[in-house]
Amino acid sequence: MSTIYHIDNPAPENGHVTPFVVSFEDHFKALSLPAIDFGCGDEALTFIIDSGSDVCYINRTTAGRLGLKIGREETEEGKERVIGTGNGIAKSSGESCEAVLSLDNYKFNVRFLVEDFDSLAAFLKNNGGVTVHGILGTNFLASNNWQIDFMHKVAYPVFKLN
């Protein structure tokens, strides 16, 4: 379970503020990966934070259970749908969906590629005891200005003050 630490009266720095940090220490101990729990509707979902992935993924089983509207991404005729992974190139389903993830009182709109990784989720559950529902890649991290601090096993968004 991720723990949220609120920063009371955060001091703005260069027009930016961090009102909370999220510990991923427990998930890191279990998985050797940074993972954070977010709300989505009435459910708690666990996502691996993966700065090596360009995009976000959600497990097809999770998307179906949540009732997310899955659409097909258009590609040029004759072009195969592929995604880059840490192990090279893999075929993609070409399907995507959008969801709102919440953490504390903050909401994050996320576009996911929908892929079937029940076997990976089962492996992580059996070996680390954590059910993983998806991956948040650099597009999420960059668009929401998230920072990852491996020394302290925390992650946090930096919000721009208006």
Chimera marker file (.cmm) of the C-alpha trace (Angstrom):
<marker_set name="trace">
<marker id="1" x="0.000" y="0.000" z="0.000" r="1" g="1" b="0" radius="0.5"/>
<marker id="2" x="1.344" y="3.427" z="-0.922" r="1" g="1" b="0" radius="0.5"/>
<marker id="3" x="1.591" y="5.954" z="1.872" r="1" g="1" b="0" radius="0.5"/>
<marker id="4" x="0.891" y="9.626" z="1.169" r="1" g="1" b="0" radius="0.5"/>
<marker id="5" x="2.760" y="12.192" z="3.212" r="1" g="1" b="0" radius="0.5"/>
<marker id="6" x="1.186" y="15.651" z="3.171" r="1" g="1" b="0" radius="0.5"/>
<marker id="7" x="3.429" y="18.666" z="3.293" r="1" g="1" b="0" radius="0.5"/>
<marker id="8" x="1.739" y="21.208" z="5.522" r="1" g="1" b="0" radius="0.5"/>
<marker id="9" x="2.013" y="24.735" z="4.136" r="1" g="1" b="0" radius="0.5"/>
<marker id="10" x="4.415" y="23.828" z="1.326" r="1" g="1" b="0" radius="0.5"/>
<marker id="11" x="6.705" y="26.719" z="0.502" r="1" g="1" b="0" radius="0.5"/>
<marker id="12" x="6.554" y="27.656" z="-3.172" r="1" g="1" b="0" radius="0.5"/>
<marker id="13" x="9.878" y="27.330" z="-4.936" r="1" g="1" b="0" radius="0.5"/>
<marker id="14" x="10.316" y="29.112" z="-8.268" r="1" g="1" b="0" radius="0.5"/>
<marker id="15" x="6.524" y="29.265" z="-8.696" r="1" g="1" b="0" radius="0.5"/>
<marker id="16" x="6.118" y="25.526" z="-8.041" r="1" g="1" b="0" radius="0.5"/>
<marker id="17" x="4.808" y="23.569" z="-5.078" r="1" g="1" b="0" radius="0.5"/>
<marker id="18" x="4.769" y="19.938" z="-3.939" r="1" g="1" b="0" radius="0.5"/>
<marker id="19" x="1.838" y="19.395" z="-1.548" r="1" g="1" b="0" radius="0.5"/>
<marker id="20" x="2.500" y="15.675" z="-0.966" r="1" g="1" b="0" radius="0.5"/>
<marker id="21" x="4.912" y="12.828" z="-1.584" r="1" g="1" b="0" radius="0.5"/>
<marker id="22" x="3.992" y="9.181" z="-2.085" r="1" g="1" b="0" radius="0.5"/>
<marker id="23" x="6.129" y="6.427" z="-0.655" r="1" g="1" b="0" radius="0.5"/>
<marker id="24" x="6.696" y="3.404" z="-2.879" r="1" g="1" b="0" radius="0.5"/>
<marker id="25" x="9.011" y="1.739" z="-0.360" r="1" g="1" b="0" radius="0.5"/>
<marker id="26" x="6.709" y="-1.200" z="0.478" r="1" g="1" b="0" radius="0.5"/>
<marker id="27" x="6.030" y="-2.004" z="-3.170" r="1" g="1" b="0" radius="0.5"/>
<marker id="28" x="9.741" y="-1.604" z="-3.952" r="1" g="1" b="0" radius="0.5"/>
<marker id="29" x="10.619" y="-4.140" z="-1.252" r="1" g="1" b="0" radius="0.5"/>
<marker id="30" x="8.107" y="-6.584" z="-2.717" r="1" g="1" b="0" radius="0.5"/>
<marker id="31" x="8.679" y="-6.034" z="-6.440" r="1" g="1" b="0" radius="0.5"/>
<marker id="32" x="12.079" y="-4.326" z="-6.730" r="1" g="1" b="0" radius="0.5"/>
<marker id="33" x="10.135" y="-1.792" z="-8.808" r="1" g="1" b="0" radius="0.5"/>
<marker id="34" x="8.593" y="1.563" z="-7.896" r="1" g="1" b="0" radius="0.5"/>
<marker id="35" x="4.810" y="1.200" z="-7.811" r="1" g="1" b="0" radius="0.5"/>
<marker id="36" x="2.087" y="3.515" z="-6.532" r="1" g="1" b="0" radius="0.5"/>
<marker id="37" x="-1.554" y="2.930" z="-5.646" r="1" g="1" b="0" radius="0.5"/>
<marker id="38" x="-4.095" y="5.233" z="-7.308" r="1" g="1" b="0" radius="0.5"/>
<marker id="39" x="-7.857" y="5.360" z="-7.110" r="1" g="1" b="0" radius="0.5"/>
<marker id="40" x="-9.916" y="4.794" z="-10.234" r="1" g="1" b="0" radius="0.5"/>
<marker id="41" x="-13.638" y="5.019" z="-9.610" r="1" g="1" b="0" radius="0.5"/>
<marker id="42" x="-14.253" y="2.954" z="-6.497" r="1" g="1" b="0" radius="0.5"/>
<marker id="43" x="-11.167" y="0.771" z="-6.928" r="1" g="1" b="0" radius="0.5"/>
<marker id="44" x="-7.564" y="1.001" z="-5.792" r="1" g="1" b="0" radius="0.5"/>
<marker id="45" x="-5.158" y="0.163" z="-8.611" r="1" g="1" b="0" radius="0.5"/>
<marker id="46" x="-1.407" y="-0.341" z="-8.488" r="1" g="1" b="0" radius="0.5"/>
<marker id="47" x="0.772" y="1.031" z="-11.286" r="1" g="1" b="0" radius="0.5"/>
<marker id="48" x="4.477" y="0.520" z="-11.836" r="1" g="1" b="0" radius="0.5"/>
<marker id="49" x="6.244" y="3.819" z="-12.431" r="1" g="1" b="0" radius="0.5"/>
<marker id="50" x="8.444" y="3.151" z="-15.453" r="1" g="1" b="0" radius="0.5"/>
<marker id="51" x="10.602" y="5.999" z="-16.728" r="1" g="1" b="0" radius="0.5"/>
<marker id="52" x="11.879" y="3.634" z="-19.436" r="1" g="1" b="0" radius="0.5"/>
<marker id="53" x="8.450" y="3.293" z="-21.030" r="1" g="1" b="0" radius="0.5"/>
<marker id="54" x="7.284" y="6.025" z="-23.390" r="1" g="1" b="0" radius="0.5"/>
<marker id="55" x="3.598" y="5.361" z="-22.784" r="1" g="1" b="0" radius="0.5"/>
<marker id="56" x="1.135" y="4.116" z="-20.174" r="1" g="1" b="0" radius="0.5"/>
<marker id="57" x="-0.431" y="0.661" z="-20.216" r="1" g="1" b="0" radius="0.5"/>
<marker id="58" x="-3.415" y="-0.856" z="-18.497" r="1" g="1" b="0" radius="0.5"/>
<marker id="59" x="-4.163" y="-4.547" z="-18.329" r="1" g="1" b="0" radius="0.5"/>
<marker id="60" x="-7.089" y="-5.530" z="-20.572" r="1" g="1" b="0" radius="0.5"/>
<marker id="61" x="-8.714" y="-7.404" z="-17.679" r="1" g="1" b="0" radius="0.5"/>
<marker id="62" x="-8.588" y="-4.278" z="-15.497" r="1" g="1" b="0" radius="0.5"/>
<marker id="63" x="-9.924" y="-2.007" z="-18.261" r="1" g="1" b="0" radius="0.5"/>
<marker id="64" x="-12.819" y="-4.407" z="-18.854" r="1" g="1" b="0" radius="0.5"/>
<marker id="65" x="-13.646" y="-4.706" z="-15.159" r="1" g="1" b="0" radius="0.5"/>
<marker id="66" x="-13.676" y="-0.905" z="-14.828" r="1" g="1" b="0" radius="0.5"/>
<marker id="67" x="-15.940" y="-0.583" z="-17.881" r="1" g="1" b="0" radius="0.5"/>
<marker id="68" x="-13.479" y="1.696" z="-19.692" r="1" g="1" b="0" radius="0.5"/>
<marker id="69" x="-14.353" y="2.466" z="-23.306" r="1" g="1" b="0" radius="0.5"/>
<marker id="70" x="-11.677" y="0.810" z="-25.436" r="1" g="1" b="0" radius="0.5"/>
<marker id="71" x="-11.045" y="2.206" z="-28.899" r="1" g="1" b="0" radius="0.5"/>
<marker id="72" x="-8.758" y="1.232" z="-31.733" r="1" g="1" b="0" radius="0.5"/>
<marker id="73" x="-5.930" y="3.537" z="-32.749" r="1" g="1" b="0" radius="0.5"/>
<marker id="74" x="-5.623" y="4.253" z="-36.442" r="1" g="1" b="0" radius="0.5"/>
<marker id="75" x="-2.385" y="3.484" z="-38.261" r="1" g="1" b="0" radius="0.5"/>
<marker id="76" x="-1.265" y="4.019" z="-41.820" r="1" g="1" b="0" radius="0.5"/>
<marker id="77" x="-2.374" y="1.198" z="-44.089" r="1" g="1" b="0" radius="0.5"/>
<marker id="78" x="0.157" y="-1.600" z="-44.194" r="1" g="1" b="0" radius="0.5"/>
<marker id="79" x="1.906" y="-0.436" z="-41.016" r="1" g="1" b="0" radius="0.5"/>
<marker id="80" x="2.027" y="-2.791" z="-38.069" r="1" g="1" b="0" radius="0.5"/>
<marker id="81" x="1.166" y="-1.541" z="-34.595" r="1" g="1" b="0" radius="0.5"/>
<marker id="82" x="4.322" y="-1.846" z="-32.512" r="1" g="1" b="0" radius="0.5"/>
<marker id="83" x="5.551" y="-0.576" z="-29.158" r="1" g="1" b="0" radius="0.5"/>
<marker id="84" x="9.046" y="-0.148" z="-27.800" r="1" g="1" b="0" radius="0.5"/>
<marker id="85" x="9.899" y="-2.165" z="-24.709" r="1" g="1" b="0" radius="0.5"/>
<marker id="86" x="13.000" y="-2.642" z="-22.606" r="1" g="1" b="0" radius="0.5"/>
<marker id="87" x="13.497" y="-5.878" z="-24.561" r="1" g="1" b="0" radius="0.5"/>
<marker id="88" x="13.042" y="-4.370" z="-28.018" r="1" g="1" b="0" radius="0.5"/>
<marker id="89" x="9.981" y="-4.029" z="-30.240" r="1" g="1" b="0" radius="0.5"/>
<marker id="90" x="6.712" y="-5.869" z="-29.600" r="1" g="1" b="0" radius="0.5"/>
<marker id="91" x="3.390" y="-5.992" z="-31.423" r="1" g="1" b="0" radius="0.5"/>
<marker id="92" x="0.666" y="-3.836" z="-29.951" r="1" g="1" b="0" radius="0.5"/>
<marker id="93" x="-3.059" y="-4.450" z="-29.853" r="1" g="1" b="0" radius="0.5"/>
<marker id="94" x="-3.517" y="-0.892" z="-31.118" r="1" g="1" b="0" radius="0.5"/>
<marker id="95" x="-6.272" y="-0.400" z="-28.557" r="1" g="1" b="0" radius="0.5"/>
<marker id="96" x="-6.430" y="2.442" z="-26.080" r="1" g="1" b="0" radius="0.5"/>
<marker id="97" x="-8.643" y="3.960" z="-23.425" r="1" g="1" b="0" radius="0.5"/>
<marker id="98" x="-8.697" y="6.883" z="-21.054" r="1" g="1" b="0" radius="0.5"/>
<marker id="99" x="-9.167" y="6.877" z="-17.297" r="1" g="1" b="0" radius="0.5"/>
<marker id="100" x="-9.011" y="9.305" z="-14.417" r="1" g="1" b="0" radius="0.5"/>
<marker id="101" x="-6.624" y="8.264" z="-11.671" r="1" g="1" b="0" radius="0.5"/>
<marker id="102" x="-6.886" y="9.923" z="-8.287" r="1" g="1" b="0" radius="0.5"/>
<marker id="103" x="-4.419" y="10.369" z="-5.498" r="1" g="1" b="0" radius="0.5"/>
<marker id="104" x="-5.387" y="12.298" z="-2.438" r="1" g="1" b="0" radius="0.5"/>
<marker id="105" x="-7.589" y="15.136" z="-3.763" r="1" g="1" b="0" radius="0.5"/>
<marker id="106" x="-5.801" y="15.288" z="-7.116" r="1" g="1" b="0" radius="0.5"/>
<marker id="107" x="-6.974" y="13.781" z="-10.393" r="1" g="1" b="0" radius="0.5"/>
<marker id="108" x="-4.850" y="12.776" z="-13.353" r="1" g="1" b="0" radius="0.5"/>
<marker id="109" x="-6.272" y="12.103" z="-16.824" r="1" g="1" b="0" radius="0.5"/>
<marker id="110" x="-4.338" y="9.227" z="-18.368" r="1" g="1" b="0" radius="0.5"/>
<marker id="111" x="-4.407" y="7.744" z="-21.862" r="1" g="1" b="0" radius="0.5"/>
<marker id="112" x="-3.506" y="4.059" z="-21.761" r="1" g="1" b="0" radius="0.5"/>
<marker id="113" x="-2.632" y="1.480" z="-24.353" r="1" g="1" b="0" radius="0.5"/>
<marker id="114" x="-4.653" y="-1.634" z="-23.560" r="1" g="1" b="0" radius="0.5"/>
<marker id="115" x="-2.594" y="-4.803" z="-23.530" r="1" g="1" b="0" radius="0.5"/>
<marker id="116" x="-3.039" y="-8.304" z="-22.168" r="1" g="1" b="0" radius="0.5"/>
<marker id="117" x="-0.545" y="-8.903" z="-19.391" r="1" g="1" b="0" radius="0.5"/>
<marker id="118" x="-2.441" y="-11.234" z="-17.099" r="1" g="1" b="0" radius="0.5"/>
<marker id="119" x="0.558" y="-13.578" z="-17.016" r="1" g="1" b="0" radius="0.5"/>
<marker id="120" x="2.903" y="-10.770" z="-15.916" r="1" g="1" b="0" radius="0.5"/>
<marker id="121" x="0.383" y="-9.616" z="-13.293" r="1" g="1" b="0" radius="0.5"/>
<marker id="122" x="0.085" y="-13.193" z="-11.997" r="1" g="1" b="0" radius="0.5"/>
<marker id="123" x="3.887" y="-13.550" z="-11.857" r="1" g="1" b="0" radius="0.5"/>
<marker id="124" x="4.240" y="-10.310" z="-9.860" r="1" g="1" b="0" radius="0.5"/>
<marker id="125" x="1.402" y="-11.325" z="-7.541" r="1" g="1" b="0" radius="0.5"/>
<marker id="126" x="2.874" y="-14.804" z="-6.946" r="1" g="1" b="0" radius="0.5"/>
<marker id="127" x="6.438" y="-13.565" z="-6.433" r="1" g="1" b="0" radius="0.5"/>
<marker id="128" x="5.935" y="-10.186" z="-4.785" r="1" g="1" b="0" radius="0.5"/>
<marker id="129" x="2.422" y="-10.348" z="-3.390" r="1" g="1" b="0" radius="0.5"/>
<marker id="130" x="1.348" y="-7.220" z="-5.272" r="1" g="1" b="0" radius="0.5"/>
<marker id="131" x="-1.387" y="-7.069" z="-7.909" r="1" g="1" b="0" radius="0.5"/>
<marker id="132" x="-0.213" y="-4.719" z="-10.666" r="1" g="1" b="0" radius="0.5"/>
<marker id="133" x="-2.844" y="-3.221" z="-12.966" r="1" g="1" b="0" radius="0.5"/>
<marker id="134" x="-0.692" y="-1.202" z="-15.332" r="1" g="1" b="0" radius="0.5"/>
<marker id="135" x="2.364" y="0.882" z="-16.065" r="1" g="1" b="0" radius="0.5"/>
<marker id="136" x="2.728" y="4.658" z="-15.977" r="1" g="1" b="0" radius="0.5"/>
<marker id="137" x="5.380" y="5.758" z="-18.448" r="1" g="1" b="0" radius="0.5"/>
<marker id="138" x="7.239" y="8.959" z="-19.198" r="1" g="1" b="0" radius="0.5"/>
<marker id="139" x="4.275" y="10.558" z="-20.950" r="1" g="1" b="0" radius="0.5"/>
<marker id="140" x="2.427" y="10.502" z="-17.596" r="1" g="1" b="0" radius="0.5"/>
<marker id="141" x="5.503" y="11.535" z="-15.607" r="1" g="1" b="0" radius="0.5"/>
<marker id="142" x="6.367" y="14.432" z="-17.922" r="1" g="1" b="0" radius="0.5"/>
<marker id="143" x="2.855" y="15.764" z="-18.504" r="1" g="1" b="0" radius="0.5"/>
<marker id="144" x="2.138" y="15.790" z="-14.752" r="1" g="1" b="0" radius="0.5"/>
<marker id="145" x="5.691" y="16.815" z="-13.750" r="1" g="1" b="0" radius="0.5"/>
<marker id="146" x="6.310" y="13.833" z="-11.451" r="1" g="1" b="0" radius="0.5"/>
<marker id="147" x="9.690" y="13.396" z="-9.815" r="1" g="1" b="0" radius="0.5"/>
<marker id="148" x="11.066" y="10.046" z="-8.613" r="1" g="1" b="0" radius="0.5"/>
<marker id="149" x="13.453" y="9.953" z="-5.655" r="1" g="1" b="0" radius="0.5"/>
<marker id="150" x="14.953" y="6.471" z="-5.414" r="1" g="1" b="0" radius="0.5"/>
<marker id="151" x="17.123" y="7.376" z="-2.436" r="1" g="1" b="0" radius="0.5"/>
<marker id="152" x="14.053" y="8.051" z="-0.278" r="1" g="1" b="0" radius="0.5"/>
<marker id="153" x="11.714" y="5.699" z="-2.211" r="1" g="1" b="0" radius="0.5"/>
<marker id="154" x="9.165" y="8.436" z="-2.919" r="1" g="1" b="0" radius="0.5"/>
<marker id="155" x="7.561" y="10.066" z="-5.942" r="1" g="1" b="0" radius="0.5"/>
<marker id="156" x="5.695" y="13.339" z="-6.152" r="1" g="1" b="0" radius="0.5"/>
<marker id="157" x="4.135" y="15.777" z="-8.585" r="1" g="1" b="0" radius="0.5"/>
<marker id="158" x="5.381" y="19.353" z="-8.795" r="1" g="1" b="0" radius="0.5"/>
<marker id="159" x="2.487" y="21.699" z="-9.483" r="1" g="1" b="0" radius="0.5"/>
<marker id="160" x="2.935" y="25.109" z="-11.093" r="1" g="1" b="0" radius="0.5"/>
<marker id="161" x="1.288" y="27.906" z="-9.150" r="1" g="1" b="0" radius="0.5"/>
<marker id="162" x="-0.966" y="30.220" z="-11.145" r="1" g="1" b="0" radius="0.5"/>
<link id1="1" id2="2" r="1" g="1" b="0" radius="0.2"/>
<link id1="2" id2="3" r="1" g="1" b="0" radius="0.2"/>
<link id1="3" id2="4" r="1" g="1" b="0" radius="0.2"/>
<link id1="4" id2="5" r="1" g="1" b="0" radius="0.2"/>
<link id1="5" id2="6" r="1" g="1" b="0" radius="0.2"/>
<link id1="6" id2="7" r="1" g="1" b="0" radius="0.2"/>
<link id1="7" id2="8" r="1" g="1" b="0" radius="0.2"/>
<link id1="8" id2="9" r="1" g="1" b="0" radius="0.2"/>
<link id1="9" id2="10" r="1" g="1" b="0" radius="0.2"/>
<link id1="10" id2="11" r="1" g="1" b="0" radius="0.2"/>
<link id1="11" id2="12" r="1" g="1" b="0" radius="0.2"/>
<link id1="12" id2="13" r="1" g="1" b="0" radius="0.2"/>
<link id1="13" id2="14" r="1" g="1" b="0" radius="0.2"/>
<link id1="14" id2="15" r="1" g="1" b="0" radius="0.2"/>
<link id1="15" id2="16" r="1" g="1" b="0" radius="0.2"/>
<link id1="16" id2="17" r="1" g="1" b="0" radius="0.2"/>
<link id1="17" id2="18" r="1" g="1" b="0" radius="0.2"/>
<link id1="18" id2="19" r="1" g="1" b="0" radius="0.2"/>
<link id1="19" id2="20" r="1" g="1" b="0" radius="0.2"/>
<link id1="20" id2="21" r="1" g="1" b="0" radius="0.2"/>
<link id1="21" id2="22" r="1" g="1" b="0" radius="0.2"/>
<link id1="22" id2="23" r="1" g="1" b="0" radius="0.2"/>
<link id1="23" id2="24" r="1" g="1" b="0" radius="0.2"/>
<link id1="24" id2="25" r="1" g="1" b="0" radius="0.2"/>
<link id1="25" id2="26" r="1" g="1" b="0" radius="0.2"/>
<link id1="26" id2="27" r="1" g="1" b="0" radius="0.2"/>
<link id1="27" id2="28" r="1" g="1" b="0" radius="0.2"/>
<link id1="28" id2="29" r="1" g="1" b="0" radius="0.2"/>
<link id1="29" id2="30" r="1" g="1" b="0" radius="0.2"/>
<link id1="30" id2="31" r="1" g="1" b="0" radius="0.2"/>
<link id1="31" id2="32" r="1" g="1" b="0" radius="0.2"/>
<link id1="32" id2="33" r="1" g="1" b="0" radius="0.2"/>
<link id1="33" id2="34" r="1" g="1" b="0" radius="0.2"/>
<link id1="34" id2="35" r="1" g="1" b="0" radius="0.2"/>
<link id1="35" id2="36" r="1" g="1" b="0" radius="0.2"/>
<link id1="36" id2="37" r="1" g="1" b="0" radius="0.2"/>
<link id1="37" id2="38" r="1" g="1" b="0" radius="0.2"/>
<link id1="38" id2="39" r="1" g="1" b="0" radius="0.2"/>
<link id1="39" id2="40" r="1" g="1" b="0" radius="0.2"/>
<link id1="40" id2="41" r="1" g="1" b="0" radius="0.2"/>
<link id1="41" id2="42" r="1" g="1" b="0" radius="0.2"/>
<link id1="42" id2="43" r="1" g="1" b="0" radius="0.2"/>
<link id1="43" id2="44" r="1" g="1" b="0" radius="0.2"/>
<link id1="44" id2="45" r="1" g="1" b="0" radius="0.2"/>
<link id1="45" id2="46" r="1" g="1" b="0" radius="0.2"/>
<link id1="46" id2="47" r="1" g="1" b="0" radius="0.2"/>
<link id1="47" id2="48" r="1" g="1" b="0" radius="0.2"/>
<link id1="48" id2="49" r="1" g="1" b="0" radius="0.2"/>
<link id1="49" id2="50" r="1" g="1" b="0" radius="0.2"/>
<link id1="50" id2="51" r="1" g="1" b="0" radius="0.2"/>
<link id1="51" id2="52" r="1" g="1" b="0" radius="0.2"/>
<link id1="52" id2="53" r="1" g="1" b="0" radius="0.2"/>
<link id1="53" id2="54" r="1" g="1" b="0" radius="0.2"/>
<link id1="54" id2="55" r="1" g="1" b="0" radius="0.2"/>
<link id1="55" id2="56" r="1" g="1" b="0" radius="0.2"/>
<link id1="56" id2="57" r="1" g="1" b="0" radius="0.2"/>
<link id1="57" id2="58" r="1" g="1" b="0" radius="0.2"/>
<link id1="58" id2="59" r="1" g="1" b="0" radius="0.2"/>
<link id1="59" id2="60" r="1" g="1" b="0" radius="0.2"/>
<link id1="60" id2="61" r="1" g="1" b="0" radius="0.2"/>
<link id1="61" id2="62" r="1" g="1" b="0" radius="0.2"/>
<link id1="62" id2="63" r="1" g="1" b="0" radius="0.2"/>
<link id1="63" id2="64" r="1" g="1" b="0" radius="0.2"/>
<link id1="64" id2="65" r="1" g="1" b="0" radius="0.2"/>
<link id1="65" id2="66" r="1" g="1" b="0" radius="0.2"/>
<link id1="66" id2="67" r="1" g="1" b="0" radius="0.2"/>
<link id1="67" id2="68" r="1" g="1" b="0" radius="0.2"/>
<link id1="68" id2="69" r="1" g="1" b="0" radius="0.2"/>
<link id1="69" id2="70" r="1" g="1" b="0" radius="0.2"/>
<link id1="70" id2="71" r="1" g="1" b="0" radius="0.2"/>
<link id1="71" id2="72" r="1" g="1" b="0" radius="0.2"/>
<link id1="72" id2="73" r="1" g="1" b="0" radius="0.2"/>
<link id1="73" id2="74" r="1" g="1" b="0" radius="0.2"/>
<link id1="74" id2="75" r="1" g="1" b="0" radius="0.2"/>
<link id1="75" id2="76" r="1" g="1" b="0" radius="0.2"/>
<link id1="76" id2="77" r="1" g="1" b="0" radius="0.2"/>
<link id1="77" id2="78" r="1" g="1" b="0" radius="0.2"/>
<link id1="78" id2="79" r="1" g="1" b="0" radius="0.2"/>
<link id1="79" id2="80" r="1" g="1" b="0" radius="0.2"/>
<link id1="80" id2="81" r="1" g="1" b="0" radius="0.2"/>
<link id1="81" id2="82" r="1" g="1" b="0" radius="0.2"/>
<link id1="82" id2="83" r="1" g="1" b="0" radius="0.2"/>
<link id1="83" id2="84" r="1" g="1" b="0" radius="0.2"/>
<link id1="84" id2="85" r="1" g="1" b="0" radius="0.2"/>
<link id1="85" id2="86" r="1" g="1" b="0" radius="0.2"/>
<link id1="86" id2="87" r="1" g="1" b="0" radius="0.2"/>
<link id1="87" id2="88" r="1" g="1" b="0" radius="0.2"/>
<link id1="88" id2="89" r="1" g="1" b="0" radius="0.2"/>
<link id1="89" id2="90" r="1" g="1" b="0" radius="0.2"/>
<link id1="90" id2="91" r="1" g="1" b="0" radius="0.2"/>
<link id1="91" id2="92" r="1" g="1" b="0" radius="0.2"/>
<link id1="92" id2="93" r="1" g="1" b="0" radius="0.2"/>
<link id1="93" id2="94" r="1" g="1" b="0" radius="0.2"/>
<link id1="94" id2="95" r="1" g="1" b="0" radius="0.2"/>
<link id1="95" id2="96" r="1" g="1" b="0" radius="0.2"/>
<link id1="96" id2="97" r="1" g="1" b="0" radius="0.2"/>
<link id1="97" id2="98" r="1" g="1" b="0" radius="0.2"/>
<link id1="98" id2="99" r="1" g="1" b="0" radius="0.2"/>
<link id1="99" id2="100" r="1" g="1" b="0" radius="0.2"/>
<link id1="100" id2="101" r="1" g="1" b="0" radius="0.2"/>
<link id1="101" id2="102" r="1" g="1" b="0" radius="0.2"/>
<link id1="102" id2="103" r="1" g="1" b="0" radius="0.2"/>
<link id1="103" id2="104" r="1" g="1" b="0" radius="0.2"/>
<link id1="104" id2="105" r="1" g="1" b="0" radius="0.2"/>
<link id1="105" id2="106" r="1" g="1" b="0" radius="0.2"/>
<link id1="106" id2="107" r="1" g="1" b="0" radius="0.2"/>
<link id1="107" id2="108" r="1" g="1" b="0" radius="0.2"/>
<link id1="108" id2="109" r="1" g="1" b="0" radius="0.2"/>
<link id1="109" id2="110" r="1" g="1" b="0" radius="0.2"/>
<link id1="110" id2="111" r="1" g="1" b="0" radius="0.2"/>
<link id1="111" id2="112" r="1" g="1" b="0" radius="0.2"/>
<link id1="112" id2="113" r="1" g="1" b="0" radius="0.2"/>
<link id1="113" id2="114" r="1" g="1" b="0" radius="0.2"/>
<link id1="114" id2="115" r="1" g="1" b="0" radius="0.2"/>
<link id1="115" id2="116" r="1" g="1" b="0" radius="0.2"/>
<link id1="116" id2="117" r="1" g="1" b="0" radius="0.2"/>
<link id1="117" id2="118" r="1" g="1" b="0" radius="0.2"/>
<link id1="118" id2="119" r="1" g="1" b="0" radius="0.2"/>
<link id1="119" id2="120" r="1" g="1" b="0" radius="0.2"/>
<link id1="120" id2="121" r="1" g="1" b="0" radius="0.2"/>
<link id1="121" id2="122" r="1" g="1" b="0" radius="0.2"/>
<link id1="122" id2="123" r="1" g="1" b="0" radius="0.2"/>
<link id1="123" id2="124" r="1" g="1" b="0" radius="0.2"/>
<link id1="124" id2="125" r="1" g="1" b="0" radius="0.2"/>
<link id1="125" id2="126" r="1" g="1" b="0" radius="0.2"/>
<link id1="126" id2="127" r="1" g="1" b="0" radius="0.2"/>
<link id1="127" id2="128" r="1" g="1" b="0" radius="0.2"/>
<link id1="128" id2="129" r="1" g="1" b="0" radius="0.2"/>
<link id1="129" id2="130" r="1" g="1" b="0" radius="0.2"/>
<link id1="130" id2="131" r="1" g="1" b="0" radius="0.2"/>
<link id1="131" id2="132" r="1" g="1" b="0" radius="0.2"/>
<link id1="132" id2="133" r="1" g="1" b="0" radius="0.2"/>
<link id1="133" id2="134" r="1" g="1" b="0" radius="0.2"/>
<link id1="134" id2="135" r="1" g="1" b="0" radius="0.2"/>
<link id1="135" id2="136" r="1" g="1" b="0" radius="0.2"/>
<link id1="136" id2="137" r="1" g="1" b="0" radius="0.2"/>
<link id1="137" id2="138" r="1" g="1" b="0" radius="0.2"/>
<link id1="138" id2="139" r="1" g="1" b="0" radius="0.2"/>
<link id1="139" id2="140" r="1" g="1" b="0" radius="0.2"/>
<link id1="140" id2="141" r="1" g="1" b="0" radius="0.2"/>
<link id1="141" id2="142" r="1" g="1" b="0" radius="0.2"/>
<link id1="142" id2="143" r="1" g="1" b="0" radius="0.2"/>
<link id1="143" id2="144" r="1" g="1" b="0" radius="0.2"/>
<link id1="144" id2="145" r="1" g="1" b="0" radius="0.2"/>
<link id1="145" id2="146" r="1" g="1" b="0" radius="0.2"/>
<link id1="146" id2="147" r="1" g="1" b="0" radius="0.2"/>
<link id1="147" id2="148" r="1" g="1" b="0" radius="0.2"/>
<link id1="148" id2="149" r="1" g="1" b="0" radius="0.2"/>
<link id1="149" id2="150" r="1" g="1" b="0" radius="0.2"/>
<link id1="150" id2="151" r="1" g="1" b="0" radius="0.2"/>
<link id1="151" id2="152" r="1" g="1" b="0" radius="0.2"/>
<link id1="152" id2="153" r="1" g="1" b="0" radius="0.2"/>
<link id1="153" id2="154" r="1" g="1" b="0" radius="0.2"/>
<link id1="154" id2="155" r="1" g="1" b="0" radius="0.2"/>
<link id1="155" id2="156" r="1" g="1" b="0" radius="0.2"/>
<link id1="156" id2="157" r="1" g="1" b="0" radius="0.2"/>
<link id1="157" id2="158" r="1" g="1" b="0" radius="0.2"/>
<link id1="158" id2="159" r="1" g="1" b="0" radius="0.2"/>
<link id1="159" id2="160" r="1" g="1" b="0" radius="0.2"/>
<link id1="160" id2="161" r="1" g="1" b="0" radius="0.2"/>
<link id1="161" id2="162" r="1" g="1" b="0" radius="0.2"/>
</marker_set>
